[in-house]
Amino acid sequence: MQAENSLSDKYNIPVPRYTSYPTVPSWKEGIDITSWKEGFSRQFIAGNASDGISLYVHLPFCESLCIYCGCTKRITTNHSVEETYIQAVLAEWEIYRSLMAGPPVIRELHLGGGTPTFFSPGNLSRLIEGILKGAVLHAQHSFSLEGHPNNTCREHLDVLYALGFRRISYGVQDTNEEVQRLIHRIQPFENVQRATGDAREAGFTSVNFDLIYGLPGQSPDRLHRTIAQSLTLRPDRVAFYSYAHVPQVSCNQRLIDEKLLPSAPEKLSLYNKGRAIFMGHGYTDIGMDHFSLPTDELYHAWKAGDLHRNFMGYTVQKSSLLLGLGLSAISDTGDAYGQNSKSLTDYYRAISAGVPAIRKGYFLQEEDKVFRRHILDIACMGQTTLLPAWSSLLEEWTIPQLRALERDGLVSLHENEVKLTETGRPFLRHVCKAFDLHLLRSERARGNATGVCRPAFAASI
């Protein structure tokens, strides 16, 4: 097995996060809306009664710009935008309700952003009540949201708890004042303490912290203090994300001084230091940068082999239909992906015309579904079984990749069984890549050009 730094250098290439397969770069602009609607209705009929549906609602507004952020957002302090946006999202929901053969059984609902708590408690209540009107709640339903520690108030939490929300994720990122200044996110740790305490007092049963390694100005000592401070609040989950510096995609990242970013070996060292601290404090490495306490349902799902992964990340819910509402939101019918417009003007125009705001997507072939299953199995369970019926494709594309990963100690390959090793956990995305035929074919077409072009562990969409 190669030394850690050698592996860091070798695998210092951009790899997707695999919240979908095929990944977004393979999707096409201007998909057939009629086919999309037909597929949505077909999947609703097939899975609504038994599995229920998952809903993701994108609330894109923020009062200030965090320059590391790669999400779709709109910066404003004008809260009058809330009304127009809520009306549009509820109108979009009605467009999809017209494609449903009966009341939707809602199994999962997540508010993402942007900053969902940019919206007033009253407006969030009106939005959720509008979505739930006439719907049925699945017996195992789960509601969650992302909150900003600076503006999440007790009224937000009380209102959302009364509507069924039990899990909240706070973007902590880094607690060092200098790092916060460099990324334009000034957030006193006292605000994190207050928001966490308020959530638990309101009745929320799971609190997640998002922390980021690889930010400008981070050092081992600063990161250690950030993690140590954060763990004093004992979050039930931690998402320990790699900062992906992609200024060619996210314009605001051009404001970051690249000289202040850690090198690839330094970044891997930050990850390993953080992972060791989490593990030493009783957290389990679930995979793909996620850590969980044994008391959290995410851990139980991981132990039982019931973990699932979609555009919301890891989830304990396995509904067969994911509907994304709002600007840039992504939907998954099982047979197709669709992403809404990233332009507010175009989004509002489509909804006003009574049509889905889908502007980009992909219709899956049988090959895509098979290799998506392998990627999901590796990401969620750390293992997968190769199917003999697909042996020719596996032998051409995947087996050579797996053999190379096995030589580096990242996987074990025995007959048709592939298993992730402990050494391979930090390189989970690279193992998933062995099943990414779209990316592998693209690399071969480019002459297998996989040189270093981003920091280690950087991820495309």
C-alpha positions as CSV (number, residue, x, y, z in Angstrom):
1,M,0.0,0.0,0.0
2,Q,1.3,3.4,-0.9
3,A,2.0,6.1,1.7
4,E,-0.7,8.6,2.4
5,N,1.0,11.5,0.7
6,S,1.7,9.4,-2.4
7,L,-2.0,8.5,-2.6
8,S,-2.9,12.1,-2.1
9,D,-0.8,13.1,-5.1
10,K,-2.0,10.2,-7.2
11,Y,-5.7,10.9,-6.6
12,N,-5.4,14.7,-6.8
13,I,-7.9,14.9,-9.7
14,P,-11.5,16.4,-9.8
15,V,-14.1,13.8,-9.0
16,P,-17.9,14.3,-8.7
17,R,-19.8,14.0,-5.4
18,Y,-22.2,11.5,-7.1
19,T,-25.5,12.9,-5.8
20,S,-26.6,11.7,-9.2
21,Y,-25.5,9.4,-12.0
22,P,-25.0,10.4,-14.7
23,T,-23.7,13.6,-13.2
24,V,-24.9,17.1,-14.2
25,P,-22.1,17.7,-16.9
26,S,-23.7,14.9,-18.9
27,W,-27.1,16.4,-18.9
28,K,-28.6,18.2,-21.9
29,E,-30.1,21.6,-22.3
30,G,-33.7,21.9,-23.4
31,I,-35.1,18.4,-22.6
32,D,-38.5,17.3,-24.0
33,I,-41.0,18.7,-21.4
34,T,-43.9,16.4,-22.7
35,S,-41.7,13.3,-22.1
36,W,-40.7,14.7,-18.7
37,K,-44.3,15.2,-17.6
38,E,-45.3,11.8,-18.8
39,G,-42.4,10.2,-16.9
40,F,-43.2,12.1,-13.8
41,S,-46.9,10.9,-13.9
42,R,-45.8,7.4,-14.6
43,Q,-43.4,7.3,-11.6
44,F,-46.0,8.9,-9.4
45,I,-48.5,6.2,-10.1
46,A,-45.9,3.5,-9.6
47,G,-44.5,4.6,-6.3
48,N,-46.6,7.2,-4.5
49,A,-48.8,4.9,-2.5
50,S,-46.0,2.6,-1.3
51,D,-42.9,4.8,-1.2
52,G,-44.3,8.3,-1.1
53,I,-42.4,11.2,-2.7
54,S,-39.5,13.4,-1.6
55,L,-39.7,17.2,-2.0
56,Y,-36.8,19.6,-2.1
57,V,-37.7,23.3,-2.0
58,H,-34.9,25.7,-3.0
59,L,-35.1,29.1,-1.2
60,P,-32.2,31.0,-2.9
61,F,-32.1,34.4,-1.1
62,C,-29.3,35.5,1.2
63,E,-28.6,38.8,2.8
64,S,-24.9,38.7,2.3
65,L,-22.5,36.8,0.0
66,C,-20.3,34.0,1.3
67,I,-17.6,34.0,-1.4
68,Y,-16.7,30.3,-1.0
69,C,-20.3,29.3,-1.9
70,G,-21.1,27.4,-5.1
71,C,-24.8,27.2,-4.6
72,T,-27.5,29.0,-6.7
73,K,-28.3,32.2,-4.6
74,R,-29.6,35.7,-4.9
75,I,-28.2,38.4,-2.6
76,T,-30.6,41.0,-1.3
77,T,-31.7,42.7,1.9
78,N,-35.1,43.4,0.3
79,H,-37.5,40.9,2.0
80,S,-40.4,41.9,-0.2
81,V,-39.0,39.2,-2.6
82,E,-40.4,36.5,-0.3
83,E,-44.0,37.0,-1.4
84,T,-43.4,36.7,-5.1
85,Y,-41.2,33.7,-4.7
86,I,-43.6,31.8,-2.4
87,Q,-46.5,32.4,-4.8
88,A,-44.3,31.0,-7.7
89,V,-43.3,27.9,-5.7
90,L,-46.9,27.1,-4.7
91,A,-47.9,27.7,-8.3
92,E,-45.2,25.3,-9.5
93,W,-46.5,22.7,-6.9
94,E,-49.9,23.0,-8.4
95,I,-48.5,22.4,-11.9
96,Y,-47.1,19.1,-10.6
97,R,-50.3,18.3,-8.6
98,S,-52.1,18.4,-11.9
99,L,-49.9,15.5,-13.1
100,M,-50.6,13.4,-10.0
101,A,-53.2,10.7,-10.0
102,G,-54.5,11.4,-6.5
103,P,-53.1,13.0,-3.3
104,P,-49.3,12.9,-2.9
105,V,-47.9,10.9,0.0
106,I,-45.1,13.1,1.3
107,R,-42.3,11.1,2.8
108,E,-39.5,13.6,2.8
109,L,-39.4,17.4,2.7
110,H,-36.2,19.5,2.8
111,L,-35.8,23.3,2.6
112,G,-32.4,24.2,1.1
113,G,-30.8,27.4,-0.1
114,G,-29.6,30.0,-0.2
115,T,-30.8,30.7,3.3
116,P,-34.2,29.3,4.1
117,T,-34.3,31.2,7.3
118,F,-34.1,34.4,5.2
119,F,-37.8,34.0,5.0
120,S,-40.0,35.1,7.9
121,P,-41.5,32.4,10.1
122,G,-45.0,33.4,8.9
123,N,-44.0,33.0,5.2
124,L,-42.3,29.7,5.8
125,S,-45.5,28.5,7.5
126,R,-47.6,29.7,4.6
127,L,-45.3,27.9,2.1
128,I,-45.3,24.6,4.0
129,E,-49.0,24.7,4.7
130,G,-49.7,25.3,1.0
131,I,-47.6,22.3,0.0
132,L,-49.2,20.0,2.7
133,K,-52.8,21.0,1.9
134,G,-54.6,18.0,0.4
135,A,-51.5,15.8,0.8
136,V,-51.0,12.7,2.9
137,L,-48.0,12.3,5.3
138,H,-46.1,9.0,5.0
139,A,-45.9,7.1,8.3
140,Q,-42.1,7.5,8.2
141,H,-42.0,11.1,7.0
142,S,-39.0,13.3,7.7
143,F,-38.9,17.1,7.4
144,S,-35.6,19.0,7.5
145,L,-34.1,22.4,6.7
146,E,-30.9,24.4,6.4
147,G,-30.5,27.3,8.8
148,H,-28.1,30.2,9.2
149,P,-27.0,30.6,12.8
150,N,-27.0,34.4,12.4
151,N,-30.7,34.7,11.5
152,T,-32.5,31.5,12.7
153,C,-34.7,32.6,15.5
154,R,-36.7,30.7,18.0
155,E,-39.9,31.6,16.2
156,H,-38.6,30.0,13.0
157,L,-38.0,26.8,15.0
158,D,-41.3,26.7,16.9
159,V,-43.3,27.3,13.7
160,L,-41.4,24.6,11.7
161,Y,-41.5,22.1,14.6
162,A,-45.3,22.5,14.7
163,L,-45.4,21.7,11.0
164,G,-43.4,18.5,11.5
165,F,-39.8,19.5,11.1
166,R,-37.4,17.5,13.3
167,R,-33.9,18.0,11.7
168,I,-31.9,21.1,11.0
169,S,-28.5,21.7,9.5
170,Y,-26.4,24.8,10.4
171,G,-23.6,26.1,8.2
172,V,-20.8,26.6,10.7
173,Q,-18.0,26.2,8.1
174,D,-15.1,27.6,10.4
175,T,-15.1,29.4,13.7
176,N,-11.8,31.3,13.2
177,E,-12.4,35.0,12.8
178,E,-9.6,35.4,10.2
179,V,-10.9,32.6,8.1
180,Q,-14.4,34.0,8.4
181,R,-13.2,37.3,7.2
182,L,-11.5,35.8,4.2
183,I,-14.6,34.0,3.1
184,H,-17.0,36.9,4.0
185,R,-19.0,34.9,6.5
186,I,-18.8,36.6,9.9
187,Q,-20.5,34.4,12.3
188,P,-19.7,34.5,16.1
189,F,-19.7,31.1,17.7
190,E,-22.2,32.4,20.3
191,N,-24.7,32.5,17.5
192,V,-24.1,28.8,16.7
193,Q,-24.5,28.0,20.4
194,R,-27.8,30.0,20.6
195,A,-29.2,28.5,17.4
196,T,-28.3,24.9,18.5
197,G,-29.8,25.4,21.9
198,D,-32.9,26.9,20.5
199,A,-33.4,24.0,18.1
200,R,-33.1,21.4,20.8
201,E,-35.3,23.3,23.2
202,A,-37.9,23.6,20.4
203,G,-37.9,19.8,20.1
204,F,-35.6,19.1,17.1
205,T,-34.1,15.7,17.4
206,S,-31.2,15.9,15.0
207,V,-28.8,18.9,14.5
208,N,-26.2,18.8,11.8
209,F,-23.2,21.1,11.4
210,D,-21.6,21.7,8.1
211,L,-17.8,22.3,8.4
212,I,-15.4,22.9,5.5
213,Y,-11.7,22.1,5.2
214,G,-9.5,23.6,2.6
215,L,-10.7,27.2,3.1
216,P,-8.3,30.1,2.7
217,G,-6.3,30.9,5.8
218,Q,-7.0,27.5,7.4
219,S,-4.2,25.8,9.3
220,P,-4.2,22.6,11.4
221,D,-4.4,24.5,14.6
222,R,-7.3,26.7,13.4
223,L,-9.2,23.7,12.1
224,H,-8.6,21.8,15.3
225,R,-10.1,24.6,17.3
226,T,-13.1,24.9,15.0
227,I,-13.8,21.2,15.4
228,A,-13.2,21.2,19.1
229,Q,-15.5,24.2,19.6
230,S,-18.2,22.6,17.4
231,L,-18.1,19.3,19.2
232,T,-18.7,21.0,22.6
233,L,-22.3,21.4,21.3
234,R,-22.4,17.6,20.4
235,P,-24.1,17.9,16.9
236,D,-25.8,14.6,16.0
237,R,-24.2,14.7,12.5
238,V,-21.3,16.5,10.9
239,A,-20.8,17.1,7.2
240,F,-17.1,17.7,6.8
241,Y,-17.0,19.1,3.2
242,S,-14.0,19.8,1.0
243,Y,-13.9,23.3,-0.3
244,A,-14.0,23.0,-4.1
245,H,-12.3,26.0,-5.7
246,V,-14.0,26.3,-9.1
247,P,-13.8,30.1,-9.9
248,Q,-14.6,29.3,-13.6
249,V,-18.0,28.0,-12.4
250,S,-18.7,30.1,-9.3
251,C,-17.8,33.8,-10.1
252,N,-17.7,34.9,-6.4
253,Q,-14.8,32.5,-5.7
254,R,-12.7,34.7,-7.9
255,L,-12.5,37.0,-4.8
256,I,-10.5,34.4,-3.0
257,D,-6.7,34.7,-2.9
258,E,-5.6,31.4,-4.2
259,K,-2.2,31.8,-2.5
260,L,-4.0,31.4,0.8
261,L,-5.5,28.0,-0.2
262,P,-3.8,24.8,1.2
263,S,-1.8,22.5,-1.1
264,A,-3.1,19.1,-1.9
265,P,-1.0,17.3,0.8
266,E,-2.0,20.0,3.3
267,K,-5.6,19.5,2.4
268,L,-5.5,15.8,2.9
269,S,-3.7,16.3,6.2
270,L,-6.6,18.7,7.3
271,Y,-9.1,16.0,6.3
272,N,-7.3,13.2,8.2
273,K,-6.9,15.4,11.3
274,G,-10.6,16.2,11.3
275,R,-11.6,12.7,10.7
276,A,-9.4,11.4,13.5
277,I,-11.0,14.0,15.9
278,F,-14.5,13.0,14.9
279,M,-13.8,9.3,15.3
280,G,-12.1,10.0,18.7
281,H,-15.3,11.7,19.9
282,G,-17.6,8.8,19.1
283,Y,-18.6,9.7,15.6
284,T,-18.8,7.1,12.8
285,D,-17.6,7.8,9.3
286,I,-20.8,7.2,7.2
287,G,-19.1,8.0,3.9
288,M,-18.7,11.0,1.5
289,D,-17.6,13.4,4.3
290,H,-20.4,12.6,6.7
291,F,-20.1,11.6,10.3
292,S,-22.8,10.6,12.7
293,L,-23.3,9.8,16.4
294,P,-24.6,6.2,17.1
295,T,-27.8,7.8,18.5
296,D,-28.8,9.4,15.1
297,E,-31.1,7.7,12.6
298,L,-28.5,8.2,9.9
299,Y,-26.2,5.8,11.8
300,H,-28.9,3.3,12.2
301,A,-29.8,3.4,8.5
302,W,-26.1,3.0,7.7
303,K,-25.7,0.0,10.0
304,A,-28.9,-1.6,8.6
305,G,-27.8,-1.0,5.0
306,D,-30.8,1.3,4.4
307,L,-28.9,4.4,3.6
308,H,-29.8,6.3,0.4
309,R,-28.2,9.2,-1.4
310,N,-29.8,11.8,-3.6
311,F,-29.5,15.5,-4.4
312,M,-30.1,16.3,-0.7
313,G,-27.1,14.1,0.3
314,Y,-27.4,11.1,2.5
315,T,-30.9,10.3,3.7
316,V,-32.8,7.6,5.5
317,Q,-35.7,7.8,3.1
318,K,-35.9,5.8,-0.1
319,S,-38.8,7.3,-2.0
320,S,-38.7,6.6,-5.8
321,L,-39.7,10.1,-6.9
322,L,-37.8,13.3,-5.9
323,L,-39.5,16.6,-6.9
324,G,-37.5,19.8,-6.7
325,L,-39.4,23.1,-6.5
326,G,-37.9,26.6,-7.0
327,L,-35.0,28.2,-8.7
328,S,-32.3,25.6,-10.0
329,A,-34.0,22.8,-8.0
330,I,-33.4,19.3,-9.3
331,S,-35.9,16.5,-9.7
332,D,-35.4,12.7,-10.2
333,T,-38.2,10.5,-11.5
334,G,-36.0,7.4,-11.5
335,D,-36.0,7.4,-15.4
336,A,-34.9,11.0,-15.8
337,Y,-33.3,14.0,-14.1
338,G,-34.6,17.6,-14.6
339,Q,-33.1,20.9,-13.3
340,N,-35.1,24.1,-13.1
341,S,-33.8,27.3,-14.6
342,K,-31.2,29.2,-12.7
343,S,-32.6,32.6,-13.9
344,L,-35.3,34.0,-11.7
345,T,-36.9,35.8,-14.7
346,D,-37.0,32.6,-16.7
347,Y,-38.3,30.6,-13.7
348,Y,-41.1,33.1,-13.0
349,R,-42.0,33.2,-16.7
350,A,-42.3,29.4,-17.0
351,I,-44.4,29.1,-13.9
352,S,-46.7,32.0,-15.0
353,A,-47.2,30.1,-18.3
354,G,-48.3,27.0,-16.3
355,V,-45.4,24.8,-17.4
356,P,-42.5,23.1,-15.5
357,A,-39.5,25.3,-15.3
358,I,-37.2,22.5,-16.3
359,R,-34.3,23.8,-18.5
360,K,-31.8,21.0,-18.3
361,G,-32.0,17.2,-17.8
362,Y,-31.2,13.7,-18.8
363,F,-33.3,10.6,-19.7
364,L,-31.5,7.5,-18.4
365,Q,-30.8,4.4,-20.5
366,E,-30.7,0.9,-18.9
367,E,-26.9,1.0,-18.8
368,D,-27.1,4.3,-16.7
369,K,-29.5,2.7,-14.2
370,V,-27.3,-0.4,-13.7
371,F,-24.1,1.7,-13.1
372,R,-26.0,4.2,-11.0
373,R,-27.0,1.3,-8.7
374,H,-23.3,0.3,-8.3
375,I,-22.4,3.9,-7.4
376,L,-25.2,4.1,-4.9
377,D,-24.2,0.8,-3.3
378,I,-20.6,1.8,-3.0
379,A,-21.5,5.3,-1.6
380,C,-24.2,4.0,0.9
381,M,-23.0,0.5,1.8
382,G,-19.3,0.5,0.9
383,Q,-19.8,-2.5,-1.4
384,T,-21.5,-3.8,-4.5
385,T,-22.0,-6.9,-6.6
386,L,-21.0,-6.9,-10.2
387,L,-23.6,-8.3,-12.6
388,P,-22.5,-10.9,-15.1
389,A,-25.0,-9.6,-17.7
390,W,-22.9,-6.5,-17.9
391,S,-19.5,-8.2,-17.9
392,S,-18.3,-6.8,-21.3
393,L,-18.8,-3.2,-20.2
394,L,-17.4,-4.0,-16.7
395,E,-14.3,-5.7,-18.2
396,E,-13.6,-2.8,-20.6
397,W,-14.2,0.1,-18.2
398,T,-14.6,-0.8,-14.6
399,I,-12.5,-3.8,-13.8
400,P,-9.2,-2.1,-14.8
401,Q,-10.1,0.8,-12.6
402,L,-10.9,-1.5,-9.7
403,R,-7.7,-3.5,-10.1
404,A,-5.7,-0.2,-9.9
405,L,-7.7,0.8,-6.8
406,E,-7.1,-2.6,-5.3
407,R,-3.3,-2.3,-5.8
408,D,-3.4,0.9,-3.8
409,G,-5.4,-0.8,-1.0
410,L,-8.6,1.2,-1.5
411,V,-10.9,-1.7,-2.4
412,S,-10.9,-5.5,-2.2
413,L,-12.1,-7.4,-5.3
414,H,-13.1,-11.0,-4.9
415,E,-15.0,-12.6,-7.8
416,N,-18.0,-10.4,-8.3
417,E,-17.8,-8.7,-4.9
418,V,-16.3,-5.2,-4.5
419,K,-15.7,-3.8,-1.0
420,L,-14.3,-0.5,0.1
421,T,-11.4,-0.8,2.6
422,E,-10.8,1.5,5.6
423,T,-7.9,3.1,3.6
424,G,-10.3,3.7,0.8
425,R,-12.8,5.7,2.8
426,P,-11.2,9.1,2.2
427,F,-11.2,8.2,-1.5
428,L,-14.8,7.0,-1.8
429,R,-15.5,9.2,-4.7
430,H,-12.6,7.8,-6.7
431,V,-14.0,4.3,-6.1
432,C,-17.4,5.5,-7.4
433,K,-15.7,6.9,-10.4
434,A,-14.7,3.3,-11.5
435,F,-18.4,2.9,-12.4
436,D,-18.8,6.3,-14.1
437,L,-18.8,5.3,-17.7
438,H,-19.6,8.8,-18.9
439,L,-16.6,10.2,-17.2
440,L,-14.3,7.3,-18.2
441,R,-15.3,7.5,-21.8
442,S,-14.8,11.3,-21.8
443,E,-11.3,10.9,-20.3
444,R,-10.4,8.3,-23.0
445,A,-11.7,10.6,-25.7
446,R,-9.4,13.3,-24.4
447,G,-6.5,11.0,-24.4
448,N,-6.9,10.0,-20.8
449,A,-5.9,13.5,-19.7
450,T,-6.4,13.5,-15.9
451,G,-3.8,15.9,-14.8
452,V,-4.0,18.0,-11.7
453,C,-6.4,20.9,-12.2
454,R,-8.0,21.5,-8.8
455,P,-7.1,20.9,-5.2
456,A,-7.4,17.3,-3.9
457,F,-10.9,16.2,-3.1
458,A,-12.3,19.0,-5.2
459,A,-15.6,17.9,-6.6
460,S,-17.7,18.9,-9.6
461,I,-21.5,18.8,-9.3
